[in-house]
Amino acid sequence: MLPEKTIERLSMYRRVLLSHQEGGGDFIYSHELAGMLHLTSVQVRRDIMLMGYTGTQRKGYSVHELVEKISSILDGEGRINAVIIGMGHLGKAITNYFNAKRSKIDIVAAFDNDSTKVDRIISGIKSYHIDSLEMILEETNTKIAILALSPGGAQDVADTLVFSGIKGILNFTSVPLHVPEDVYLENYDMITSMEKVAYFVKEGNRNEN
């Protein structure tokens, strides 16, 4: 199993490599890839080495082969189902993004407790009442859940997800969730990220004065 941070960087590498490929680039050097992502070439070479892939000193890495290698690690052979909980503005934006990317992650259902969003197709996905969560998860053999609901009910929903066999949760709420060790939890706190950006902007302004 590769380190968590390496997996994060592999995802970033693939996005940049696909863009580079669309621009006509067939090969790329580690320092070029590093420069696009503000990393060091040593870090890039280490990550690629961990995948068991090597380039050539004369041409660098084959972009096509590197994308294929990364995809084999990140995607595996089959597809995986996911559901999204909460179909407000954030939930819709996330669903639209995944629909556009056509990745091997399929969002197969959405859930909300707002009756105006139930039994409707929203952003191309059937939306169900949250009370149907356990039944739909079993029917769709879903293993990943995305939480984009209000913080108040986040832990209760997470408990239901775990009970229903969910093995991975992407948490967009501001609530720190508690899940068993065999469930992978990824927290994405937009408020913390924005406050961090604002801090460094203010510090930069102070240093300029």
PAFI-686606 format. One record per residue (C-alpha): residue in three letters; x, y, z. Coordinates in pm, 1 decimal, padded with zeros to 6 digits. Layout:
# residues N
+------+----------+----------+----------+
| resn |        u |        v |        w |
+------+----------+----------+----------+
|  ALA |        X |        Y |        Z |
...
+------+----------+----------+----------+
# end
This chain:
# residues 209
+------+----------+----------+----------+
| resn |        u |        v |        w |
+------+----------+----------+----------+
|  MET |  00000.0 |  00000.0 |  00000.0 |
|  LEU |  00137.8 |  00340.3 | -00099.3 |
|  PRO |  00159.4 |  00628.6 |  00152.3 |
|  GLU | -00143.0 |  00858.8 |  00176.3 |
|  LYS |  00046.1 |  01168.7 |  00059.8 |
|  THR |  00187.2 |  00978.8 | -00237.4 |
|  ILE | -00165.8 |  00884.1 | -00346.2 |
|  GLU | -00266.7 |  01251.3 | -00324.7 |
|  ARG |  00025.6 |  01351.8 | -00544.5 |
|  LEU | -00040.7 |  01073.1 | -00796.8 |
|  SER | -00389.5 |  01213.3 | -00849.2 |
|  MET | -00239.2 |  01558.8 | -00910.5 |
|  TYR |  00025.6 |  01413.1 | -01143.5 |
|  ARG | -00239.0 |  01246.2 | -01356.6 |
|  ARG | -00442.2 |  01565.0 | -01399.9 |
|  VAL | -00134.4 |  01762.1 | -01502.0 |
|  LEU | -00006.5 |  01485.8 | -01729.3 |
|  LEU | -00339.8 |  01458.6 | -01910.8 |
|  SER | -00333.9 |  01833.6 | -01973.1 |
|  HIS |  00028.1 |  01808.8 | -02092.5 |
|  GLN | -00070.6 |  01524.9 | -02324.2 |
|  GLU | -00358.8 |  01724.7 | -02471.3 |
|  GLY | -00106.9 |  01997.7 | -02552.0 |
|  GLY |  00097.5 |  01753.4 | -02758.9 |
|  GLY |  00355.4 |  01652.9 | -02498.2 |
|  ASP |  00462.2 |  01289.2 | -02532.4 |
|  PHE |  00743.3 |  01295.6 | -02277.1 |
|  ILE |  00814.0 |  01488.0 | -01959.7 |
|  TYR |  01106.5 |  01523.0 | -01719.7 |
|  SER |  01067.8 |  01505.4 | -01343.1 |
|  HIS |  01171.2 |  01869.7 | -01299.8 |
|  GLU |  00903.4 |  01979.5 | -01550.3 |
|  LEU |  00631.7 |  01786.7 | -01368.2 |
|  ALA |  00759.9 |  01916.4 | -01034.0 |
|  GLY |  00752.8 |  02276.4 | -01156.6 |
|  MET |  00389.2 |  02248.7 | -01262.1 |
|  LEU |  00288.0 |  02144.3 | -00910.6 |
|  HIS |  00539.1 |  02342.3 | -00702.6 |
|  LEU |  00712.5 |  02026.5 | -00584.7 |
|  THR |  01075.3 |  01915.7 | -00595.9 |
|  SER |  01201.5 |  01687.3 | -00870.8 |
|  VAL |  01336.3 |  01458.1 | -00598.4 |
|  GLN |  00983.6 |  01414.2 | -00461.3 |
|  VAL |  00842.8 |  01342.5 | -00807.3 |
|  ARG |  01112.3 |  01084.0 | -00883.8 |
|  ARG |  01056.8 |  00916.9 | -00546.1 |
|  ASP |  00681.1 |  00889.3 | -00601.5 |
|  ILE |  00725.8 |  00747.1 | -00950.1 |
|  MET |  00987.4 |  00502.4 | -00822.6 |
|  LEU |  00741.2 |  00381.2 | -00557.5 |
|  MET |  00503.5 |  00292.6 | -00842.0 |
|  GLY |  00771.5 |  00076.4 | -00997.3 |
|  TYR |  00803.0 |  00289.6 | -01310.7 |
|  THR |  01118.4 |  00432.8 | -01465.8 |
|  GLY |  01183.4 |  00676.5 | -01747.0 |
|  THR |  01486.3 |  00735.0 | -01966.2 |
|  GLN |  01762.1 |  00987.1 | -01911.1 |
|  ARG |  01737.9 |  01109.2 | -02269.4 |
|  LYS |  01360.0 |  01158.8 | -02299.1 |
|  GLY |  01228.9 |  01151.8 | -01944.2 |
|  TYR |  00898.2 |  00978.8 | -01875.3 |
|  SER |  00649.1 |  00866.7 | -02137.2 |
|  VAL |  00335.5 |  01066.0 | -02054.0 |
|  HIS |  00104.3 |  00796.0 | -02189.5 |
|  GLU |  00275.0 |  00515.8 | -01996.1 |
|  LEU |  00291.0 |  00721.7 | -01678.2 |
|  VAL | -00079.7 |  00806.1 | -01696.5 |
|  GLU | -00159.5 |  00438.6 | -01754.7 |
|  LYS |  00054.2 |  00333.7 | -01458.4 |
|  ILE | -00101.8 |  00591.5 | -01226.1 |
|  SER | -00451.2 |  00495.5 | -01344.7 |
|  SER | -00386.2 |  00127.9 | -01276.2 |
|  ILE | -00299.5 |  00221.4 | -00916.1 |
|  LEU | -00570.3 |  00478.9 | -00847.5 |
|  ASP | -00855.7 |  00319.7 | -01039.9 |
|  GLY | -00784.9 | -00051.2 | -01032.0 |
|  GLU | -00965.6 | -00274.9 | -01279.8 |
|  GLY | -01330.0 | -00214.3 | -01189.4 |
|  ARG | -01554.9 |  00078.2 | -01110.7 |
|  ILE | -01669.5 |  00176.5 | -00763.3 |
|  ASN | -02002.4 |  00320.4 | -00656.4 |
|  ALA | -02047.2 |  00628.6 | -00441.5 |
|  VAL | -02344.0 |  00821.2 | -00302.4 |
|  ILE | -02374.6 |  01183.6 | -00202.9 |
|  ILE | -02565.6 |  01299.0 |  00105.6 |
|  GLY | -02704.2 |  01651.8 |  00078.7 |
|  MET | -02814.6 |  01803.9 | -00251.5 |
|  GLY | -02776.6 |  02172.3 | -00176.4 |
|  HIS | -02549.6 |  02394.7 | -00384.4 |
|  LEU | -02235.7 |  02209.6 | -00272.6 |
|  GLY | -02381.8 |  01864.8 | -00334.9 |
|  LYS | -02495.1 |  01963.9 | -00683.3 |
|  ALA | -02155.0 |  02114.6 | -00763.9 |
|  ILE | -01971.8 |  01799.4 | -00653.1 |
|  THR | -02207.0 |  01576.1 | -00852.7 |
|  ASN | -02173.3 |  01789.2 | -01166.2 |
|  TYR | -01794.8 |  01778.5 | -01132.6 |
|  PHE | -01782.4 |  01400.0 | -01110.4 |
|  ASN | -02029.0 |  01361.1 | -01398.9 |
|  ALA | -01807.2 |  01576.5 | -01618.1 |
|  LYS | -01485.3 |  01394.9 | -01527.6 |
|  ARG | -01611.0 |  01047.8 | -01621.7 |
|  SER | -01380.6 |  00883.1 | -01370.1 |
|  LYS | -01416.0 |  00525.7 | -01248.5 |
|  ILE | -01611.5 |  00651.1 | -00949.6 |
|  ASP | -01984.4 |  00640.1 | -01021.6 |
|  ILE | -02219.0 |  00852.0 | -00810.1 |
|  VAL | -02521.7 |  00626.0 | -00822.3 |
|  ALA | -02761.3 |  00801.3 | -00583.3 |
|  ALA | -02816.3 |  01119.7 | -00387.2 |
|  PHE | -02998.9 |  01172.8 | -00058.1 |
|  ASP | -03166.8 |  01465.5 |  00112.2 |
|  ASN | -03436.8 |  01526.5 |  00374.0 |
|  ASP | -03589.8 |  01814.9 |  00176.4 |
|  SER | -03912.0 |  01684.2 |  00020.9 |
|  THR | -03867.5 |  01916.1 | -00279.6 |
|  LYS | -03547.6 |  01727.3 | -00370.9 |
|  VAL | -03681.5 |  01373.7 | -00321.1 |
|  ASP | -03778.7 |  01143.3 | -00610.8 |
|  ARG | -03622.3 |  01379.9 | -00859.4 |
|  ILE | -03328.5 |  01363.7 | -01098.5 |
|  ILE | -03080.6 |  01627.1 | -00981.9 |
|  SER | -02754.2 |  01682.3 | -01170.6 |
|  GLY | -02820.7 |  01356.7 | -01352.9 |
|  ILE | -02858.4 |  01151.9 | -01032.2 |
|  LYS | -03175.6 |  01010.6 | -00870.9 |
|  SER | -03234.1 |  01178.8 | -00535.1 |
|  TYR | -03393.2 |  00978.7 | -00250.7 |
|  HIS | -03513.5 |  01064.8 |  00096.0 |
|  ILE | -03248.3 |  01011.4 |  00360.4 |
|  ASP | -03472.4 |  00747.5 |  00522.8 |
|  SER | -03402.8 |  00522.5 |  00220.9 |
|  LEU | -03027.2 |  00534.9 |  00275.8 |
|  GLU | -02970.5 |  00182.6 |  00411.2 |
|  MET | -03190.9 |  00017.6 |  00148.7 |
|  ILE | -03031.9 |  00196.6 | -00148.9 |
|  LEU | -02678.2 |  00135.3 | -00024.3 |
|  GLU | -02750.1 | -00236.9 | -00011.0 |
|  GLU | -02912.3 | -00240.3 | -00354.7 |
|  THR | -02626.9 | -00050.8 | -00520.7 |
|  ASN | -02336.4 | -00218.2 | -00336.9 |
|  THR | -02193.8 |  00125.2 | -00262.2 |
|  LYS | -01867.5 |  00159.3 | -00068.0 |
|  ILE | -01804.7 |  00538.0 | -00071.5 |
|  ALA | -02015.4 |  00823.8 |  00062.4 |
|  ILE | -01972.1 |  01198.8 |  00016.7 |
|  LEU | -02117.9 |  01415.1 |  00293.8 |
|  ALA | -02232.1 |  01759.7 |  00181.1 |
|  LEU | -02513.4 |  01808.1 |  00431.1 |
|  SER | -02559.5 |  02048.9 |  00720.8 |
|  PRO | -02331.9 |  01978.8 |  01020.4 |
|  GLY | -02616.2 |  01899.7 |  01262.1 |
|  GLY | -02691.4 |  01548.1 |  01143.0 |
|  ALA | -02350.1 |  01455.9 |  01004.9 |
|  GLN | -02244.8 |  01211.7 |  01278.0 |
|  ASP | -02580.3 |  01030.9 |  01278.3 |
|  VAL | -02558.7 |  00988.9 |  00901.0 |
|  ALA | -02198.7 |  00869.2 |  00930.7 |
|  ASP | -02308.0 |  00608.1 |  01185.4 |
|  THR | -02575.4 |  00482.2 |  00946.0 |
|  LEU | -02323.7 |  00470.1 |  00662.0 |
|  VAL | -02079.7 |  00265.1 |  00867.4 |
|  PHE | -02356.2 |  00028.7 |  00979.8 |
|  SER | -02454.0 | -00016.2 |  00612.7 |
|  GLY | -02103.0 | -00120.0 |  00506.3 |
|  ILE | -01957.6 |  00204.4 |  00373.9 |
|  LYS | -01575.0 |  00184.5 |  00374.3 |
|  GLY | -01480.5 |  00537.2 |  00271.0 |
|  ILE | -01624.7 |  00878.9 |  00360.6 |
|  LEU | -01537.7 |  01214.9 |  00208.7 |
|  ASN | -01655.9 |  01470.9 |  00462.5 |
|  PHE | -01730.0 |  01823.3 |  00338.8 |
|  THR | -01899.3 |  01924.6 |  00664.7 |
|  SER | -01726.3 |  02120.0 |  00940.4 |
|  VAL | -01792.5 |  01841.9 |  01192.9 |
|  PRO | -01503.6 |  01609.8 |  01291.2 |
|  LEU | -01657.9 |  01265.7 |  01246.2 |
|  HIS | -01585.1 |  00952.1 |  01447.6 |
|  VAL | -01565.6 |  00629.9 |  01247.4 |
|  PRO | -01408.0 |  00286.2 |  01304.3 |
|  GLU | -01046.8 |  00228.9 |  01201.9 |
|  ASP | -01147.0 |  00015.4 |  00903.2 |
|  VAL | -01336.4 |  00309.7 |  00747.2 |
|  TYR | -01120.6 |  00559.9 |  00561.6 |
|  LEU | -01222.8 |  00917.4 |  00644.0 |
|  GLU | -01110.8 |  01219.5 |  00445.7 |
|  ASN | -01208.3 |  01559.0 |  00585.2 |
|  TYR | -01223.8 |  01861.3 |  00358.7 |
|  ASP | -01275.4 |  02173.2 |  00568.0 |
|  MET | -01322.6 |  02469.6 |  00334.2 |
|  ILE | -01338.3 |  02720.9 |  00619.2 |
|  THR | -01000.2 |  02611.5 |  00755.0 |
|  SER | -00850.0 |  02620.5 |  00405.8 |
|  MET | -00983.6 |  02970.5 |  00342.0 |
|  GLU | -00862.7 |  03096.5 |  00679.4 |
|  LYS | -00518.9 |  02955.0 |  00602.6 |
|  VAL | -00512.1 |  03134.2 |  00268.0 |
|  ALA | -00627.5 |  03458.0 |  00431.4 |
|  TYR | -00356.3 |  03429.2 |  00698.9 |
|  PHE | -00074.5 |  03400.2 |  00448.8 |
|  VAL | -00218.3 |  03681.3 |  00236.9 |
|  LYS | -00222.8 |  03908.9 |  00543.7 |
|  GLU |  00127.4 |  03799.4 |  00646.2 |
|  GLY |  00250.5 |  03870.6 |  00295.2 |
|  ASN |  00099.6 |  04218.5 |  00305.4 |
|  ARG |  00266.7 |  04286.8 |  00642.1 |
|  ASN |  00604.6 |  04179.5 |  00508.4 |
|  GLU |  00568.8 |  04414.3 |  00211.1 |
|  ASN |  00502.8 |  04716.5 |  00436.2 |
+------+----------+----------+----------+
# end
